[in-house]
Amino acid sequence: MINQPNVSAKAGQAPVEHYMHMTDSTWTDEPLRSGKHDTLGRLAYAQRAAELIHTTHSFESSAVFGLSGPWGSGKTSLVNMIVEELQREHPKWATARFTPWATSDVSGLLGEFYSSLAETLPRKRGKQVRQALALTASVAAPAANMIPVAGGAAAGAIRLAGEALAKSPSWQVAFNKASEELKELKKPILVVVDDIDRLHGEELLTLLKVVRLLGRFDGVQYLLAYDDETLYRSMTASGAVSPHDGSAERFMEKIVQYPLFVPPLLRHQQISRLNTGLTYASREADDEGSADRRLSGLVDCFTDLLTTPRAIDRYIGQLQHHIPLLPPDEIDDEDVMLLTLIRVSFPAMFNSIPRYRTELVSGHTGEMKTGTTRFEYEPFDIEPLLGVVPAERRATARELLVSLFPKVHKKGQLSVHASRRRQSVQHKEYFDRYFAMGILDHDVSDATVEDAVTSATGGDGGPLASLLVGRPEAFRGLVLSKCLSPTNQPTTDAERIQLAEVLGQIANALPSDDNAPFSVQDQLLTWIGELLVGLDRGTPSATVRAVIWRLDSPALRIRTWMRLENKIDHVYRSDRPVWSDEVTTILVDDSLTDFLDHLKQGDDAEARSGVGYQVHFVLRHRAEHLRSAVKELFESKEVNFSILASRLVSARTITGTKPDWQLSPDFDQETFNQLAPPGDDPWYAEPIQDVDLRDLSWANRRKFAAGRVSPAPQAS
């Protein structure tokens, strides 16, 4: 949460009732009905305003009070408190609630005004006044002559009698008559007109005319509530005033004698309200305080954008809806809080963020920098995103974006308050969740992956295999990236061995023709190596060998072991575990025997890949032994140069396309030189033959090698 002293709300506890009510499950934009629920210290202001209305009252005049404040600042709540205090301290006051924007035309507005005023009058003594008001209304707006003549809403709306209409007095005569009748009642009346800034054009001007002239009965006070900025904009649009010359302000000075202002939220009130709401909406607590530090570092963003009670409570209400859409371990709740703040404050920028997904996550445009010898991408400039934000708020918008996507941070700019969770929106595998607010078809929940790894650690590889085998490459890569999370790694040797065996079985079922340097199968083999390198030094060699032999081809075993050897060299250095050398010896012997047998079989040998892995693995560990063995095969005439060369003709395909394997013209001459006996041979003089490059048989590889191989040099 945002740090603030003396905040007593606890997680799971409902917050104090707000100006904009927030119930246990939903937020509703309802004003306070009573000052007893005031949490912003505005009751004293309401009491003073009520007393001002009372002390300025006279049956010889009429006064207008204007309560101005931005939308959502709590005007209606404050109006309700003023009325409550006025009637509590001075019970003689009657209050008329006039809702001008509830009508559809000017005549209806006038009729509604006179009806609202009439309904405040005593049932019996007010009958003559209502008759006078009805006559006044009929003269001011003939279409608006239906007001409660008989008294009160319960009596219904009675149309003015034709006899009264027949007299057809002037408006001034009718107004004076109604004014005298009202004065006789000695009843102070307050007419409350809320949200007058909702009116447009002719309606607004008519209302102001009512307040200025048609409704200024002696003894009747007005309390108008509006947002200055919106009201002035409507007046300008109607042509009543000119923009930016102060004429709107001067116009309102003629209408309102006593301007009142909704007290703005003080900073500590904003923070306290945010703390209460965020505590209620949150479901996470960090005992190390990192969450507090992150949001606390962004407190100015919150206070800059959420300046009214409605803005804060509307924001909290949306969090209450959005945060529970995903389990807590599948998303970073604080990222949701910041993205929601952007969405409610800068909707156009929020809608643009997905279009810049790659750039925001990577921090660059994907294009290389020009004019430099270094391998660098052009950094992504977030100004296009900020262009849709009002100029005075761009610094705040920039700070929020950098906090969510720290890679777009530039040197010399403000410090970064970024998430440390892997489920953050800044990571491409989680980005889409924050805009769909769900786990999409191309995604998989962390919990599902964790359960699958747990099952595999226990010996059941079914769930993990279903996530990796037969799936699209991108999906397998996403699953594997989550599998490799430190939280998913086993902690005991027994679990490591069990998981490694299951992974070996899954690796056998994955595509082996993927030429990508970081294929899922390749990463899976690396994972097996990392599991085995964590075993105790005293682990029996047979146990490790059994794991490696779960892999059903020599190539997979060697690829795994080579990764394991690199890890062992890094982790153990000179003090290597005994089992590593013993299993290495077994693998070398096995590879040597298998390769020699493969050579002896000539063109009839199994057409499989991976022979090259065996050759290079043995050369790495027992090169002289391999050379001697090959020499013996040459001397016994069991193998010739063309057969040996065929094993060093590789195949290739274009990465990123559907595999189309063809023989590669890049013959491995260096390895051939290490294996072939030196000296000349008629075979080297054979011409290059035209062959089918897609025929990967050993016989075709022999033909392909002809004319492309040079004799092995004599040993120096």
C-alpha angles and dihedrals in degrees: 000000000000106000114247129153122246098019105149102179113117130204111278093018117118112245124242111280110276135213083252102044118240113191127195091278111010142037120228125188095232123141123233115270096201140028091235088081094052111132098167101064093250098126092088089053090051091051093052092047091050091050090049090053090050099044094048093050119116134166087222097061147019129231133198124215117196118203109194130184140134120279109279095021092116102261095148092047090051091047089053091051092048092051091045092051093045093053094041094053096033110028094182091075118104120203126211117197108210117190106188098175091059090076128077103218144020095263090052090050092055092045091049091051096052091043091052090050093046094052091062092062126100113270098240107019092045098059095095091047091052090051089052092047091050091052091048091051092049091053094045093046117003092197091059101062099120109101133138103279097164094054134271134010091280090067091057129225112307120194115238113262117260091234091062092047092049091064088064098189121186116271092250092054092048091046093049091049092051090045092053092048091051092049091053091060092060088212116145109220130195116198110204116203112182130189096010087160087074089073122094135209115318093014093058093046091048091052092050088048089053091051093043099042122347096055106031096117115167111260093025117112126193131217111193122188122198148134109257096213095049093044093051091047091054092048090050092049090052091055093240092120138018120249123254097001100097094250092122091056092047091048091055091047087066090054104039120053098176114039114198126185133211104242107248120239110266117226094253089050091052092050094045092050091046091049092052093048097042092048089052094046097042126089099185133077124186112207089197091059097234092128091054092049093051097051092037088059088057097044092115090059091056096046092045094054105030103056103147135055091244092051092051095044093044088052093049090047091057091048089054088058100040105041097060092052090088130035114262095251093053099063142022105253092202090057088053089052093052095043090049089051088054092047096052093041104035108019094167092055092045091054090051096053096082090055089061095043097127095044095047094048095045099034092225141079096239091245123114120248114252126221095031134097093213122095098248137147123226107259117242115250112214094200093103088060092047092049092083092055122089109262094242091057100044095097089056092046090049092052091051093049093049091049090054096039107028094176090074089060114119127210113264093025126111121299119272123245097191133167119261094200121106089222090065123129088242089074114081096223091061101034098095093053092068093059099037091038088215143070106274128215092261091049133072128205120252088231092057091051093045091051091049092051091046090053091048090050087055092051101264107114096171099098093045093045090052089057095048109029120076093004129122114273094245091053092048089050091052092049093048093049088057093044089058093058109126090238090063097054119107119243103206132063092238091055093045092053093046093049093045091053091051091048090052091056091049092048089057090059097048122096110276096192095072106123095190113122092229103036121164090249090052092050090047091055089049089052090053089052092051091051093051096046088060092060121113116268089241096058110130113256090228090061093054092043090053090056094049092048090058083081105086101213133055090232093058092046093051094044089052094045093049089056090047092051091054090051092048092051089053099042103035103023106181097353097073122174115256094237093061094061094042095051090044089057091050092050093048092049091047093048092047093051093044093049094048091049088049091054092048091055091058114185091355094064119117110281096233135134123239100066088115091056090057093048095050093042092054092043088054093055109021108013097153092050091052093048091050092049092050091047090054090053090052092048091050090050090236091121134030135192095266093055092049091046092051090062090057096051105101132198127228141187136188111272116238096027134087104289112267103172118202135169112272121231089212098096115195095242093162094060091043089056090055094051109031120084110249122250139071127295133182089241091071089063095056114116125249110270129217106241139166103266091204092058103096097180119128091242091056091045089055091054091046092052093055112108093008099080129081123211116266110257122246115265111260 
